[in-house]
Amino acid sequence: MKKHIMVMIVCCLVPIIIAGALYYFGFKTYALLAIMLLCPILHYLMMRDMHKNHGKCH
């Protein structure tokens, strides 16, 4: 359970940190693009691990 929470925290913070850094350094268009691309990609990676244990429920 702790591993799942850590993965969720990392996958949610990575796009925010990257977009914030891009915005801070003046790449405002790229910051929006980073959020739009990284969120679905990291969500897919997070959900992929969730479906490995078909018989188990939280």
KAHUSUL-V901236 format. One record per residue. N is the residue number from 1. RES is the residue in three letters. SS is DSSP state (alpha for helix, beta for strand, coil for the rest). Layout:
N/RES/SS  N/RES/SS
This chain:
1/MET/coil  2/LYS/alpha  3/LYS/alpha  4/HIS/alpha  5/ILE/alpha  6/MET/alpha  7/VAL/alpha  8/MET/alpha  9/ILE/alpha  10/VAL/alpha  11/CYS/alpha  12/CYS/alpha  13/LEU/alpha  14/VAL/alpha  15/PRO/alpha  16/ILE/alpha  17/ILE/alpha  18/ILE/alpha  19/ALA/alpha  20/GLY/alpha  21/ALA/alpha  22/LEU/alpha  23/TYR/alpha  24/TYR/alpha  25/PHE/coil  26/GLY/coil  27/PHE/coil  28/LYS/alpha  29/THR/alpha  30/TYR/alpha  31/ALA/alpha  32/LEU/alpha  33/LEU/alpha  34/ALA/alpha  35/ILE/alpha  36/MET/alpha  37/LEU/alpha  38/LEU/alpha  39/CYS/alpha  40/PRO/alpha  41/ILE/alpha  42/LEU/alpha  43/HIS/alpha  44/TYR/alpha  45/LEU/alpha  46/MET/alpha  47/MET/alpha  48/ARG/alpha  49/ASP/alpha  50/MET/alpha  51/HIS/coil  52/LYS/coil  53/ASN/coil  54/HIS/coil  55/GLY/coil  56/LYS/coil  57/CYS/coil  58/HIS/coil
